Amino acid sequence: MTEPWVSADDIAAHLGVTKDTVYTWIAEKAMPTSKAGRLWKFQASEVDDWVRSGAAAEEHRPSGPQSNVSGRTYADFNLLVSLGVFNATQMNQSVFAFRRYEDSSLSYTGIESHQGLRHYGLYDTVVAVDQPD
C-alpha cells in the first residue's frame, strides 16, 4: 500500500509547527514536497527523514559553491525551478549569447580567456564548439 499524500495543514500538525513554518521550510530549507496544482503535498515519511537529517534545524544551511545562486539561496532557486519560472530554451539561448558577447569583447581587447575551450556549459546543457581547422 502506498503512503498517502497529506496537506500543509496535516504536515504542520504532524510536526507541531505552524503552516507558515512549513512554507518557510519549503522556500528556505528545501523541505521535501510536491506540487499538485496549486497545493503543496507531502509524504510524512519523507518529511520525517528530512527532519531527522537535521535539515529543519536553525543552524542548518547548505554550504559550498551552490549555497547561493544569483542572490537567492539554493533552496529558493530550486523552488523557482520547480515552479517552472525559468524557460530552459530561453535560458540556454541567453547564456550562449552572453558567452559569445563576452568572448568577442575580450578578444577585441586582446584577451583570449577561453583558449582551446571545446565545450560551453549553458543553463541545463553543454554544447560542443567546433574549432575551424
Summary of the structure (lengths in Angstrom):
residues: 133
radius of gyration: 20.9
end to end distance: 61.3
largest distance: 66.2
contacts: 281
relative contact order: 0.10
helix: 44%
strand: 14%
